[in-house]
């Protein structure tokens, strides 16, 4: 259903390695990538996920598309449970608070990311869920 790799853990590991090897850049993707450092909603374990992002002023915006799958990605569920996280952008790591955008703001931010990365149009068409848009603000 989605264009996600079969082994998402291996894919994420490779992207994270490339990110760290290139000072926060991932040339193979042609996209702006940040690393989300978060805790499991139930386990409390630490996790890291590379995510495509855009900015809105001084805020960082990611979309919990999961490639258009019918359920939200686990990292999003973890953010709902534990919104105080850290992100790495470029060669900087800093604490942020995650919030889910709603209504008109959600629509505006989704359209802004679609304009940069058109695959998000396809992701929205693949699912009946309202894909969450997450905003990270520095703490």
N, CA, C and O atoms as a DFTB+ gen file, in Angstrom:
556 C
 N C O
     1  1       0.814      -1.205       0.000
     2  2       0.000       0.000       0.000
     3  2       0.855       1.265       0.000
     4  3       0.498       2.251      -0.645
     5  1       1.966       1.248       0.708
     6  2       2.801       2.450       0.769
     7  2       4.100       2.215       0.026
     8  3       4.376       1.111      -0.442
     9  1       4.896       3.279      -0.076
    10  2       6.202       3.136      -0.709
    11  2       7.303       3.042       0.338
    12  3       8.464       3.337       0.054
    13  1       6.939       2.632       1.549
    14  2       7.914       2.432       2.615
    15  2       8.726       1.177       2.335
    16  3       8.184       0.199       1.818
    17  1      10.016       1.184       2.664
    18  2      10.838      -0.015       2.475
    19  2      10.318      -1.171       3.325
    20  3       9.708      -0.955       4.372
    21  1      10.562      -2.392       2.871
    22  2      10.115      -3.572       3.613
    23  2      10.746      -3.623       5.002
    24  3      10.069      -3.963       5.973
    25  1      12.023      -3.291       5.110
    26  2      12.707      -3.306       6.398
    27  2      12.948      -1.863       6.830
    28  3      14.014      -1.299       6.582
    29  1      11.954      -1.278       7.472
    30  2      12.024       0.131       7.851
    31  2      13.134       0.390       8.867
    32  3      13.734       1.465       8.856
    33  1      13.416      -0.570       9.743
    34  2      14.484      -0.379      10.735
    35  2      15.843      -0.231      10.051
    36  3      16.640       0.629      10.426
    37  1      16.101      -1.064       9.058
    38  2      17.364      -0.988       8.325
    39  2      17.438       0.315       7.531
    40  3      18.485       0.962       7.489
    41  1      16.345       0.692       6.914
    42  2      16.287       1.947       6.159
    43  2      16.593       3.132       7.081
    44  3      17.409       3.988       6.743
    45  1      15.936       3.179       8.246
    46  2      16.163       4.269       9.199
    47  2      17.602       4.288       9.689
    48  3      18.188       5.358       9.853
    49  1      18.179       3.105       9.926
    50  2      19.575       3.030      10.372
    51  2      20.506       3.629       9.318
    52  3      21.414       4.393       9.645
    53  1      20.276       3.279       8.058
    54  2      21.130       3.788       6.977
    55  2      20.990       5.310       6.829
    56  3      21.984       6.007       6.625
    57  1      19.777       5.817       6.931
    58  2      19.555       7.264       6.836
    59  2      20.229       7.977       8.012
    60  3      20.849       9.025       7.833
    61  1      20.107       7.414       9.201
    62  2      20.725       8.014      10.385
    63  2      22.245       8.037      10.241
    64  3      22.883       9.034      10.580
    65  1      22.830       6.952       9.745
    66  2      24.282       6.924       9.519
    67  2      24.701       7.997       8.523
    68  3      25.685       8.703       8.745
    69  1      23.962       8.121       7.432
    70  2      24.288       9.132       6.431
    71  2      24.146      10.536       7.020
    72  3      24.982      11.402       6.764
    73  1      23.108      10.762       7.796
    74  2      22.878      12.042       8.472
    75  2      24.088      12.408       9.325
    76  3      24.611      13.519       9.228
    77  1      24.521      11.486      10.147
    78  2      25.636      11.752      11.067
    79  2      26.963      11.877      10.333
    80  3      27.818      12.665      10.740
    81  1      27.148      11.126       9.276
    82  2      28.396      11.181       8.503
    83  2      28.534      12.471       7.705
    84  3      29.641      12.845       7.316
    85  1      27.415      13.155       7.456
    86  2      27.417      14.352       6.612
    87  2      26.982      15.605       7.368
    88  3      26.447      16.535       6.764
    89  1      27.203      15.639       8.676
    90  2      26.896      16.833       9.459
    91  2      25.432      17.230       9.427
    92  3      25.108      18.418       9.443
    93  1      24.534      16.230       9.382
    94  2      23.111      16.525       9.410
    95  2      22.467      16.649       8.048
    96  3      21.328      17.101       7.937
    97  1      23.171      16.258       7.025
    98  2      22.639      16.279       5.660
    99  2      22.500      14.838       5.176
   100  3      23.289      13.965       5.537
   101  1      21.475      14.610       4.348
   102  2      21.263      13.272       3.790
   103  2      21.136      13.415       2.277
   104  3      20.032      13.386       1.734
   105  1      22.290      13.571       1.594
   106  2      22.271      13.828       0.156
   107  2      21.524      12.778      -0.665
   108  3      20.937      13.114      -1.694
   109  1      21.532      11.524      -0.238
   110  2      20.886      10.472      -1.036
   111  2      19.380      10.666      -1.152
   112  3      18.765      10.134      -2.076
   113  1      18.770      11.418      -0.235
   114  2      17.317      11.593      -0.263
   115  2      16.887      12.856      -1.007
   116  3      15.782      12.916      -1.546
   117  1      17.758      13.862      -1.034
   118  2      17.362      15.137      -1.612
   119  2      16.324      15.867      -0.769
   120  3      15.659      16.784      -1.251
   121  1      16.186      15.459       0.497
   122  2      15.182      16.055       1.385
   123  2      15.843      16.572       2.655
   124  3      16.942      16.159       3.023
   125  1      15.140      17.487       3.312
   126  2      15.589      17.951       4.622
   127  2      15.136      16.923       5.651
   128  3      13.948      16.617       5.760
   129  1      16.091      16.400       6.398
   130  2      15.834      15.342       7.373
   131  2      16.279      15.822       8.750
   132  3      17.339      16.429       8.899
   133  1      15.448      15.540       9.756
   134  2      15.855      15.740      11.145
   135  2      15.802      14.385      11.829
   136  3      15.152      13.457      11.346
   137  1      16.484      14.280      12.943
   138  2      16.408      13.070      13.756
   139  2      15.579      13.370      14.988
   140  3      15.867      14.310      15.730
   141  1      14.566      12.582      15.200
   142  2      13.709      12.682      16.370
   143  2      14.176      11.680      17.407
   144  3      14.239      10.480      17.136
   145  1      14.501      12.168      18.591
   146  2      14.894      11.326      19.724
   147  2      13.724      11.339      20.697
   148  3      13.378      12.389      21.238
   149  1      13.108      10.173      20.923
   150  2      11.886      10.112      21.728
   151  2      11.851       8.849      22.568
   152  3      12.688       7.960      22.411
   153  1      10.853       8.779      23.480
   154  2      10.693       7.625      24.369
   155  2       9.425       6.867      24.009
   156  3       8.429       7.454      23.587
   157  1       9.482       5.560      24.182
   158  2       8.316       4.717      23.936
   159  2       7.164       5.081      24.850
   160  3       7.368       5.354      26.033
   161  1       5.957       5.086      24.313
   162  2       4.768       5.448      25.079
   163  2       4.571       4.537      26.285
   164  3       4.208       4.999      27.367
   165  1       4.809       3.254      26.099
   166  2       4.626       2.296      27.191
   167  2       5.952       1.830      27.780
   168  3       6.081       1.695      28.997
   169  1       6.930       1.586      26.927
   170  2       8.202       1.001      27.384
   171  2       9.125       2.022      28.036
   172  3       9.912       1.679      28.919
   173  1       9.029       3.286      27.600
   174  2       9.962       4.301      28.077
   175  2      11.333       4.197      27.431
   176  3      12.225       4.986      27.742
   177  1      11.515       3.222      26.524
   178  2      12.800       3.053      25.826
   179  2      13.068       4.241      24.911
   180  3      12.140       4.902      24.444
   181  1      14.338       4.500      24.664
   182  2      14.732       5.582      23.757
   183  2      14.730       5.085      22.321
   184  3      15.160       3.968      22.031
   185  1      14.237       5.939      21.428
   186  2      14.196       5.636      20.003
   187  2      14.662       6.849      19.215
   188  3      14.619       7.981      19.696
   189  1      15.107       6.585      17.997
   190  2      15.519       7.649      17.077
   191  2      14.885       7.370      15.720
   192  3      14.940       6.249      15.215
   193  1      14.283       8.403      15.138
   194  2      13.690       8.266      13.813
   195  2      14.101       9.435      12.934
   196  3      13.983      10.590      13.343
   197  1      14.584       9.146      11.723
   198  2      14.811      10.222      10.752
   199  2      13.472      10.588      10.112
   200  3      12.710       9.713       9.702
   201  1      13.196      11.889      10.032
   202  2      11.923      12.354       9.481
   203  2      12.151      13.528       8.538
   204  3      13.005      14.379       8.784
   205  1      11.390      13.564       7.472
   206  2      11.386      14.707       6.559
   207  2      10.725      15.864       7.294
   208  3       9.733      15.677       7.998
   209  1      11.287      17.073       7.124
   210  2      10.689      18.224       7.793
   211  2      10.674      19.445       6.891
   212  3      11.400      19.533       5.901
   213  1       9.824      20.375       7.270
   214  2       9.846      21.736       6.742
   215  2       9.847      22.662       7.953
   216  3       9.749      22.210       9.093
   217  1       9.957      23.941       7.695
   218  2       9.917      24.892       8.810
   219  2       8.727      25.830       8.641
   220  3       8.218      26.043       7.540
   221  1       8.311      26.373       9.764
   222  2       7.263      27.387       9.805
   223  2       7.758      28.420      10.803
   224  3       7.555      28.280      12.010
   225  1       8.410      29.461      10.290
   226  2       9.095      30.400      11.169
   227  2      10.235      29.671      11.838
   228  3      11.076      29.075      11.164
   229  1      10.274      29.710      13.173
   230  2      11.341      29.013      13.894
   231  2      10.900      27.636      14.387
   232  3      11.578      27.013      15.204
   233  1       9.768      27.172      13.886
   234  2       9.249      25.850      14.262
   235  2       9.599      24.823      13.179
   236  3       9.754      25.158      12.005
   237  1       9.716      23.571      13.611
   238  2       9.984      22.471      12.693
   239  2       8.702      21.650      12.563
   240  3       8.027      21.371      13.554
   241  1       8.380      21.270      11.335
   242  2       7.115      20.597      11.052
   243  2       7.388      19.238      10.406
   244  3       8.143      19.144       9.439
   245  1       6.767      18.187      10.948
   246  2       6.842      16.853      10.361
   247  2       5.422      16.317      10.216
   248  3       4.502      16.736      10.918
   249  1       5.275      15.390       9.295
   250  2       3.966      14.808       9.019
   251  2       4.014      13.320       9.333
   252  3       4.902      12.604       8.870
   253  1       3.058      12.868      10.115
   254  2       2.996      11.471      10.545
   255  2       2.244      10.635       9.505
   256  3       1.209      10.037       9.802
   257  1       2.776      10.604       8.293
   258  2       2.074       9.978       7.170
   259  2       2.162       8.456       7.157
   260  3       1.211       7.781       6.762
   261  1       3.296       7.916       7.586
   262  2       3.571       6.480       7.489
   263  2       3.282       5.997       6.067
   264  3       2.758       4.903       5.859
   265  1       3.637       6.841       5.098
   266  2       3.480       6.483       3.696
   267  2       2.038       6.311       3.255
   268  3       1.781       5.699       2.217
   269  1       1.091       6.839       4.022
   270  2      -0.317       6.699       3.677
   271  2      -0.966       5.456       4.251
   272  3      -2.087       5.118       3.871
   273  1      -0.284       4.762       5.166
   274  2      -0.885       3.590       5.806
   275  2      -2.112       4.009       6.618
   276  3      -2.330       5.194       6.868
   277  1      -2.897       3.030       7.019
   278  2      -4.157       3.317       7.703
   279  2      -3.987       3.680       9.180
   280  3      -4.923       4.187       9.799
   281  1      -2.805       3.429       9.752
   282  2      -2.592       3.782      11.155
   283  2      -1.415       4.750      11.294
   284  3      -0.560       4.857      10.414
   285  1      -1.403       5.437      12.414
   286  2      -0.337       6.397      12.691
   287  2       0.969       5.660      12.987
   288  3       0.946       4.542      13.500
   289  1       2.104       6.281      12.667
   290  2       3.385       5.653      13.012
   291  2       3.572       5.602      14.531
   292  3       3.029       6.424      15.269
   293  1       4.349       4.622      14.973
   294  2       4.586       4.475      16.412
   295  2       5.245       5.719      16.995
   296  3       4.928       6.112      18.117
   297  1       6.155       6.343      16.255
   298  2       6.827       7.521      16.808
   299  2       5.814       8.609      17.137
   300  3       6.005       9.355      18.097
   301  1       4.725       8.714      16.349
   302  2       3.703       9.722      16.640
   303  2       2.973       9.375      17.940
   304  3       2.740      10.252      18.773
   305  1       2.618       8.117      18.115
   306  2       1.954       7.707      19.360
   307  2       2.862       7.968      20.555
   308  3       2.390       8.347      21.627
   309  1       4.166       7.767      20.370
   310  2       5.112       8.063      21.449
   311  2       5.122       9.554      21.778
   312  3       5.202       9.928      22.949
   313  1       5.040      10.408      20.756
   314  2       5.030      11.859      20.993
   315  2       3.782      12.305      21.744
   316  3       3.847      13.192      22.595
   317  1       2.662      11.698      21.433
   318  2       1.421      12.038      22.134
   319  2       1.577      11.728      23.624
   320  3       1.128      12.496      24.476
   321  1       2.213      10.601      23.928
   322  2       2.417      10.206      25.328
   323  2       3.517      11.010      26.012
   324  3       3.417      11.320      27.199
   325  1       4.567      11.347      25.263
   326  2       5.741      12.040      25.825
   327  2       6.151      13.165      24.860
   328  3       7.059      12.971      24.052
   329  1       5.504      14.327      24.929
   330  2       5.765      15.389      23.944
   331  2       7.076      16.151      24.119
   332  3       7.482      16.874      23.210
   333  1       7.734      16.011      25.237
   334  2       9.020      16.695      25.425
   335  2      10.121      15.765      24.956
   336  3      10.415      14.755      25.595
   337  1      10.731      16.124      23.821
   338  2      11.703      15.275      23.137
   339  2      12.891      16.119      22.708
   340  3      12.986      17.300      23.042
   341  1      13.792      15.498      21.966
   342  2      14.906      16.235      21.357
   343  2      14.921      15.936      19.872
   344  3      14.525      14.856      19.434
   345  1      15.389      16.919      19.100
   346  2      15.604      16.696      17.678
   347  2      17.020      17.129      17.323
   348  3      17.623      17.969      17.991
   349  1      17.528      16.536      16.257
   350  2      18.796      16.944      15.670
   351  2      18.489      17.525      14.311
   352  3      17.840      16.892      13.478
   353  1      18.961      18.735      14.098
   354  2      18.831      19.403      12.804
   355  2      20.228      19.882      12.443
   356  3      20.855      20.617      13.206
   357  1      20.716      19.464      11.279
   358  2      22.097      19.766      10.944
   359  2      23.005      19.138      11.980
   360  3      22.882      17.951      12.283
   361  1      23.921      19.931      12.528
   362  2      24.825      19.395      13.541
   363  2      24.442      19.834      14.951
   364  3      25.265      19.788      15.865
   365  1      23.196      20.258      15.124
   366  2      22.726      20.737      16.422
   367  2      21.632      19.819      16.963
   368  3      20.734      19.401      16.231
   369  1      21.722      19.514      18.253
   370  2      20.685      18.736      18.945
   371  2      20.120      19.610      20.053
   372  3      20.876      20.230      20.801
   373  1      18.772      19.666      20.166
   374  2      18.168      20.537      21.165
   375  2      16.799      20.019      21.592
   376  3      16.150      19.272      20.859
   377  1      16.361      20.430      22.805
   378  2      15.062      19.988      23.317
   379  2      13.920      20.774      22.676
   380  3      14.023      21.977      22.432
   381  1      12.825      20.052      22.411
   382  2      11.632      20.651      21.828
   383  2      10.396      20.058      22.490
   384  3      10.452      19.014      23.139
   385  1       9.288      20.749      22.308
   386  2       7.984      20.224      22.698
   387  2       7.196      19.986      21.422
   388  3       7.126      20.853      20.551
   389  1       6.605      18.805      21.320
   390  2       5.818      18.425      20.144
   391  2       4.339      18.666      20.405
   392  3       3.812      18.294      21.453
   393  1       3.680      19.289      19.446
   394  2       2.228      19.446      19.497
   395  2       1.655      19.034      18.150
   396  3       2.325      19.122      17.121
   397  1       0.427      18.591      18.171
   398  2      -0.261      18.218      16.937
   399  2      -1.085      19.415      16.470
   400  3      -1.934      19.924      17.202
   401  1      -0.822      19.854      15.245
   402  2      -1.568      20.976      14.679
   403  2      -3.007      20.536      14.387
   404  3      -3.259      19.378      14.053
   405  1      -3.919      21.455      14.515
   406  2      -5.325      21.145      14.271
   407  2      -5.940      22.142      13.291
   408  3      -5.427      23.239      13.072
   409  1      -7.054      21.715      12.716
   410  2      -7.913      22.557      11.892
   411  2      -7.154      23.291      10.784
   412  3      -6.417      22.678      10.013
   413  1      -7.343      24.601      10.716
   414  2      -6.770      25.393       9.618
   415  2      -5.240      25.367       9.644
   416  3      -4.601      25.340       8.592
   417  1      -4.659      25.376      10.841
   418  2      -3.196      25.330      10.911
   419  2      -2.681      24.002      10.365
   420  3      -1.692      23.977       9.633
   421  1      -3.331      22.917      10.707
   422  2      -2.938      21.608      10.199
   423  2      -2.990      21.593       8.675
   424  3      -2.048      21.143       8.023
   425  1      -4.081      22.080       8.114
   426  2      -4.243      22.100       6.657
   427  2      -3.176      22.962       5.992
   428  3      -2.609      22.574       4.971
   429  1      -2.903      24.130       6.567
   430  2      -1.894      25.044       6.008
   431  2      -0.508      24.407       6.018
   432  3       0.216      24.472       5.025
   433  1      -0.141      23.793       7.137
   434  2       1.178      23.187       7.260
   435  2       1.311      21.955       6.367
   436  3       2.375      21.718       5.796
   437  1       0.246      21.173       6.241
   438  2       0.293      20.009       5.357
   439  2       0.502      20.467       3.916
   440  3       1.342      19.917       3.203
   441  1      -0.256      21.467       3.491
   442  2      -0.122      21.982       2.116
   443  2       1.278      22.556       1.869
   444  3       1.829      22.403       0.778
   445  1       1.841      23.204       2.862
   446  2       3.196      23.757       2.716
   447  2       4.204      22.635       2.491
   448  3       5.102      22.768       1.659
   449  1       4.067      21.539       3.220
   450  2       5.011      20.430       3.029
   451  2       4.750      19.733       1.695
   452  3       5.694      19.319       1.022
   453  1       3.488      19.601       1.306
   454  2       3.152      19.018      -0.002
   455  2       3.788      19.808      -1.144
   456  3       4.216      19.231      -2.144
   457  1       3.845      21.121      -0.990
   458  2       4.398      21.953      -2.071
   459  2       5.894      21.707      -2.264
   460  3       6.418      21.905      -3.360
   461  1       6.579      21.277      -1.211
   462  2       8.002      20.968      -1.287
   463  2       8.219      19.493      -1.641
   464  3       9.117      19.155      -2.412
   465  1       7.396      18.635      -1.075
   466  2       7.522      17.183      -1.238
   467  2       6.175      16.624      -1.713
   468  3       5.342      16.244      -0.890
   469  1       5.955      16.571      -3.024
   470  2       4.649      16.184      -3.565
   471  2       4.181      14.782      -3.186
   472  3       2.992      14.489      -3.305
   473  1       5.075      13.913      -2.736
   474  2       4.642      12.572      -2.348
   475  2       3.624      12.605      -1.215
   476  3       2.867      11.649      -1.040
   477  1       3.592      13.698      -0.436
   478  2       2.618      13.788       0.645
   479  2       1.188      13.905       0.118
   480  3       0.243      13.595       0.842
   481  1       1.013      14.344      -1.119
   482  2      -0.307      14.337      -1.757
   483  2      -0.759      12.897      -1.942
   484  3      -1.909      12.562      -1.656
   485  1       0.145      12.042      -2.419
   486  2      -0.167      10.623      -2.602
   487  2      -0.473       9.951      -1.268
   488  3      -1.405       9.151      -1.177
   489  1       0.297      10.266      -0.238
   490  2       0.075       9.651       1.066
   491  2      -1.334       9.954       1.572
   492  3      -2.018       9.063       2.075
   493  1      -1.769      11.204       1.441
   494  2      -3.108      11.587       1.905
   495  2      -4.190      10.859       1.111
   496  3      -5.236      10.506       1.657
   497  1      -3.938      10.637      -0.178
   498  2      -4.931       9.960      -1.016
   499  2      -5.049       8.476      -0.687
   500  3      -6.070       7.862      -0.998
   501  1      -4.040       7.890      -0.071
   502  2      -4.022       6.451       0.223
   503  2      -4.775       6.071       1.490
   504  3      -4.985       4.885       1.743
   505  1      -5.182       7.040       2.284
   506  2      -5.772       6.713       3.577
   507  2      -7.015       7.558       3.838
   508  3      -7.191       8.633       3.265
   509  1      -7.869       7.044       4.717
   510  2      -9.050       7.804       5.119
   511  2      -8.801       8.576       6.414
   512  3      -9.621       9.407       6.807
   513  1      -7.671       8.306       7.081
   514  2      -7.394       9.020       8.330
   515  2      -6.909      10.429       8.026
   516  3      -6.355      10.691       6.959
   517  1      -7.119      11.316       8.960
   518  2      -6.532      12.646       8.871
   519  2      -5.095      12.517       9.368
   520  3      -4.857      12.280      10.552
   521  1      -4.150      12.673       8.460
   522  2      -2.737      12.475       8.808
   523  2      -2.283      13.600       9.741
   524  3      -2.405      14.777       9.402
   525  1      -1.760      13.237      10.911
   526  2      -1.322      14.260      11.865
   527  2      -0.116      15.067      11.358
   528  3       0.786      14.548      10.700
   529  1      -0.148      16.343      11.695
   530  2       0.967      17.250      11.431
   531  2       1.502      17.665      12.801
   532  3       0.765      18.175      13.645
   533  1       2.800      17.434      13.002
   534  2       3.434      17.702      14.279
   535  2       4.341      18.915      14.162
   536  3       5.096      19.057      13.200
   537  1       4.252      19.781      15.152
   538  2       5.068      20.981      15.222
   539  2       5.995      20.850      16.423
   540  3       5.554      20.550      17.533
   541  1       7.290      21.080      16.186
   542  2       8.291      21.072      17.251
   543  2       8.706      22.520      17.534
   544  3       9.089      23.264      16.631
   545  1       8.618      22.890      18.799
   546  2       9.077      24.216      19.235
   547  2      10.143      24.046      20.301
   548  3      10.014      23.235      21.217
   549  1      11.216      24.848      20.153
   550  2      12.312      24.774      21.134
   551  2      11.813      25.079      22.530
   552  3      10.951      25.930      22.747
   553  1      12.400      24.337      23.478
   554  2      12.122      24.592      24.890
   555  2      13.236      25.436      25.455
   556  3      13.214      25.777      26.638
